[in-house]
């Protein structure tokens, strides 16, 4: 995120960090952020395509697909914010660019909070897919299985949104934007040498009072409940999911021929591939979210340590890059693993091509009538 970028623009109010983290790690973080900006552009396009496909009537048939729509919306907004920040950072690399105004700083922090909420919500929805998938296959023969309905998926998405934004409200309030000094353009800069105020972020005084009690409580709550518990739930749900699939296969051999054939067909054509997609999404979210939970806990325990604060911020940037790259691949994984997804894609492309072919013929007919 723009607000967390590690730069050496001291005249703009940023902090030089080379004294706090190793040069090699800084290089890794720098290149990961650069790749994040590239993948965010590609990912934004792919997630728009993902939303279009998953909202087609043929795909709005299960809770899993509805939850994946929620994930795609979260990822899309996050990537659009990253693309915006990338262009701003390119502009700020110019030493003659004035510092951010108070309005721009407040807007940057608001968008950082939105990114914080939607990224968290995307990870939670990844966990919800594994949970819902497990609940569905535990009662696969029940035609009235409420866990597989699109309505249940919509409820899961809305609940994740609401709870995630509750955490984000606290995240947003723990920082204030304050004026720290002034900035004047160098002599080599063109135009009039005007003086601009420099605004920086500062921890809220209420959060920092009483030995940073509220700040520590926020970090502990964020790290444990918002990140670590969901991350530890993912491997457990994945194990239960695979174990339940094996049980379903064994049960299918002892039931009637009709149920056995239906179960076998469903396992081969849908369950296994859907489960693979579910496990892939769960693992990808675990890799990008688990380190952040550890970082939050250490930041709460070692509050005020500049050495760790800067290292932790670089870890956050690195995890953001992993999240963006993972989110860019969901569309491709679904296309590779889901027959219904590919069928919907090809059907949509056929409709677009048919429309393009039909439109010129209509114009030709009108012209010939005159």
PEVEN-V789831 format. One record per pair of residues at least 12 apart in sequence whose ideal C-beta (glycine too) atoms are under 7 Angstrom apart, sorted by the first residue. I is the first residue (numbers start at 0). J is the second residue. D is the distance in Angstrom with one decimal. If there is no record, write none. Layout:
# PEVEN-V789831
((I | J | D) (I | J | D))
This chain:
# PEVEN-V789831
((0 | 84 | 6.4) (0 | 111 | 4.9) (0 | 114 | 5.9) (0 | 319 | 6.8) (1 | 84 | 3.8) (1 | 87 | 5.8) (1 | 88 | 6.5) (1 | 107 | 5.4) (2 | 107 | 5.5) (2 | 108 | 6.0) (2 | 111 | 4.7) (2 | 200 | 6.6) (3 | 312 | 5.6) (3 | 315 | 6.2) (3 | 316 | 6.3) (4 | 88 | 6.2) (5 | 28 | 7.0) (5 | 312 | 6.5) (5 | 313 | 6.3) (8 | 91 | 6.8) (10 | 182 | 5.5) (11 | 98 | 4.5) (11 | 182 | 6.5) (11 | 197 | 6.5) (12 | 98 | 6.2) (12 | 179 | 5.6) (12 | 197 | 4.3) (12 | 198 | 7.0) (12 | 199 | 4.4) (16 | 309 | 4.6) (19 | 305 | 6.1) (19 | 306 | 5.1) (19 | 309 | 3.9) (19 | 310 | 6.7) (20 | 309 | 5.5) (20 | 310 | 5.2) (20 | 313 | 5.8) (24 | 313 | 6.3) (25 | 313 | 7.0) (28 | 313 | 4.6) (28 | 316 | 5.2) (28 | 317 | 5.5) (31 | 316 | 6.9) (31 | 317 | 5.3) (31 | 320 | 3.9) (32 | 316 | 5.7) (32 | 320 | 6.1) (34 | 320 | 6.2) (35 | 81 | 6.4) (35 | 319 | 6.3) (35 | 320 | 4.0) (35 | 323 | 4.7) (36 | 81 | 6.5) (36 | 85 | 3.9) (38 | 323 | 5.1) (38 | 324 | 5.1) (38 | 327 | 4.8) (39 | 78 | 4.2) (39 | 81 | 4.0) (39 | 82 | 5.1) (39 | 85 | 7.0) (39 | 323 | 5.4) (40 | 82 | 5.7) (41 | 327 | 5.6) (42 | 74 | 6.6) (42 | 78 | 4.7) (42 | 323 | 6.1) (42 | 326 | 5.6) (42 | 327 | 3.3) (43 | 75 | 6.1) (43 | 78 | 4.3) (43 | 79 | 5.7) (43 | 82 | 6.3) (45 | 327 | 5.9) (45 | 330 | 4.2) (46 | 71 | 4.8) (46 | 74 | 5.0) (46 | 75 | 4.1) (46 | 78 | 6.7) (46 | 330 | 6.7) (47 | 75 | 6.4) (48 | 330 | 6.0) (49 | 71 | 4.3) (49 | 329 | 6.5) (49 | 330 | 4.3) (50 | 68 | 6.3) (50 | 71 | 4.9) (50 | 72 | 6.5) (50 | 75 | 6.8) (52 | 340 | 6.5) (52 | 343 | 5.4) (52 | 344 | 5.9) (52 | 347 | 6.9) (53 | 67 | 5.7) (53 | 68 | 4.7) (53 | 71 | 6.6) (54 | 68 | 6.1) (55 | 343 | 5.2) (55 | 347 | 6.9) (57 | 339 | 6.8) (57 | 343 | 5.1) (58 | 339 | 6.8) (58 | 343 | 5.5) (59 | 149 | 5.6) (60 | 149 | 6.8) (61 | 147 | 5.6) (61 | 149 | 6.7) (62 | 131 | 5.2) (62 | 146 | 6.2) (62 | 147 | 5.6) (62 | 148 | 6.0) (62 | 149 | 6.2) (62 | 151 | 4.7) (62 | 152 | 3.2) (62 | 155 | 6.9) (63 | 128 | 5.8) (63 | 131 | 6.3) (63 | 132 | 6.2) (63 | 152 | 6.8) (63 | 273 | 6.5) (65 | 149 | 4.8) (65 | 152 | 3.1) (65 | 153 | 5.5) (65 | 156 | 6.6) (66 | 124 | 5.3) (66 | 127 | 5.7) (66 | 128 | 5.2) (66 | 131 | 6.7) (66 | 152 | 4.8) (66 | 155 | 5.9) (66 | 156 | 6.0) (67 | 128 | 7.0) (69 | 124 | 5.1) (69 | 156 | 3.7) (70 | 121 | 5.2) (70 | 124 | 4.8) (70 | 125 | 6.6) (70 | 329 | 6.9) (73 | 117 | 4.1) (73 | 120 | 5.2) (73 | 121 | 3.9) (74 | 121 | 5.7) (74 | 326 | 3.9) (76 | 113 | 6.9) (76 | 117 | 5.3) (77 | 114 | 5.3) (77 | 117 | 5.3) (77 | 118 | 5.6) (78 | 323 | 6.5) (78 | 326 | 7.0) (80 | 110 | 5.1) (80 | 113 | 6.8) (80 | 114 | 5.0) (81 | 323 | 6.4) (94 | 185 | 6.5) (95 | 184 | 5.6) (95 | 185 | 6.8) (95 | 188 | 3.7) (97 | 182 | 6.8) (97 | 195 | 4.7) (98 | 182 | 5.1) (98 | 195 | 5.7) (98 | 197 | 4.9) (99 | 198 | 6.5) (101 | 176 | 6.5) (101 | 198 | 5.4) (104 | 176 | 4.8) (104 | 198 | 4.6) (105 | 176 | 5.7) (108 | 174 | 6.4) (108 | 176 | 6.6) (112 | 167 | 5.2) (112 | 170 | 5.9) (112 | 171 | 4.2) (115 | 167 | 5.3) (115 | 170 | 5.4) (116 | 163 | 5.0) (116 | 164 | 5.0) (116 | 167 | 3.7) (118 | 322 | 6.3) (119 | 163 | 4.7) (119 | 166 | 6.5) (119 | 225 | 5.8) (120 | 159 | 5.0) (120 | 160 | 5.7) (120 | 163 | 4.0) (122 | 229 | 6.4) (122 | 284 | 4.5) (122 | 288 | 4.8) (123 | 159 | 4.7) (123 | 163 | 6.5) (123 | 229 | 5.9) (124 | 156 | 6.5) (124 | 159 | 5.5) (125 | 280 | 4.7) (125 | 281 | 5.7) (125 | 284 | 4.0) (126 | 229 | 4.8) (126 | 232 | 5.7) (126 | 233 | 5.7) (126 | 281 | 6.8) (127 | 155 | 5.0) (127 | 159 | 6.5) (128 | 277 | 5.2) (128 | 280 | 6.0) (129 | 233 | 6.3) (129 | 236 | 4.0) (129 | 237 | 6.2) (129 | 240 | 6.2) (129 | 277 | 5.4) (129 | 281 | 4.8) (130 | 236 | 5.7) (131 | 146 | 5.6) (131 | 152 | 7.0) (131 | 155 | 6.6) (132 | 240 | 6.0) (132 | 273 | 6.8) (132 | 274 | 6.5) (132 | 277 | 4.9) (133 | 236 | 5.8) (133 | 239 | 5.4) (133 | 240 | 4.9) (133 | 243 | 6.2) (134 | 146 | 4.1) (135 | 147 | 4.7) (136 | 243 | 5.3) (136 | 244 | 6.4) (136 | 247 | 5.9) (136 | 270 | 6.6) (137 | 243 | 5.7) (139 | 247 | 6.0) (139 | 262 | 6.9) (140 | 258 | 6.7) (166 | 221 | 6.3) (166 | 225 | 5.5) (169 | 217 | 5.4) (172 | 203 | 6.4) (173 | 202 | 6.5) (173 | 203 | 5.3) (173 | 206 | 4.7) (173 | 214 | 6.2) (173 | 217 | 6.1) (174 | 200 | 5.1) (174 | 202 | 6.4) (174 | 203 | 6.3) (175 | 201 | 5.1) (175 | 203 | 5.3) (176 | 198 | 5.4) (176 | 200 | 6.3) (177 | 198 | 6.8) (177 | 199 | 6.5) (177 | 201 | 4.9) (178 | 196 | 5.1) (178 | 197 | 6.9) (178 | 198 | 5.6) (179 | 197 | 5.3) (179 | 198 | 7.0) (179 | 199 | 4.6) (180 | 197 | 4.9) (181 | 194 | 5.0) (181 | 195 | 6.7) (181 | 196 | 5.8) (181 | 197 | 6.3) (182 | 195 | 5.0) (182 | 197 | 5.0) (202 | 214 | 6.6) (211 | 302 | 5.0) (214 | 302 | 6.7) (215 | 299 | 4.5) (215 | 302 | 6.0) (218 | 295 | 4.7) (218 | 298 | 5.3) (218 | 299 | 3.7) (219 | 296 | 6.8) (219 | 299 | 5.0) (221 | 295 | 5.0) (222 | 292 | 4.7) (222 | 295 | 3.1) (222 | 296 | 4.4) (222 | 299 | 6.9) (226 | 288 | 5.3) (226 | 291 | 5.4) (226 | 292 | 3.3) (226 | 295 | 6.6) (227 | 292 | 3.9) (230 | 285 | 5.3) (230 | 288 | 5.4) (230 | 289 | 4.4) (230 | 292 | 6.2) (233 | 281 | 4.5) (233 | 284 | 6.8) (233 | 285 | 4.9) (236 | 281 | 7.0) (237 | 278 | 5.4) (237 | 281 | 5.6) (240 | 274 | 6.0) (240 | 277 | 6.8) (244 | 270 | 6.6) (244 | 274 | 6.2) (247 | 262 | 6.7) (248 | 266 | 6.4) (251 | 263 | 6.0) (268 | 338 | 6.5) (272 | 336 | 4.5) (272 | 337 | 6.0) (275 | 336 | 5.7) (276 | 332 | 6.0) (276 | 333 | 6.2) (276 | 336 | 5.2) (276 | 337 | 6.9) (279 | 332 | 5.7) (280 | 329 | 6.7) (283 | 325 | 3.9) (286 | 321 | 6.0) (287 | 318 | 5.1) (287 | 321 | 4.4) (287 | 322 | 4.1) (287 | 325 | 6.0) (290 | 314 | 5.8) (290 | 318 | 5.4) (291 | 315 | 6.5) (291 | 318 | 5.4) (294 | 311 | 4.7) (294 | 314 | 5.3) (294 | 315 | 6.4) (297 | 311 | 6.6) (298 | 311 | 5.5))
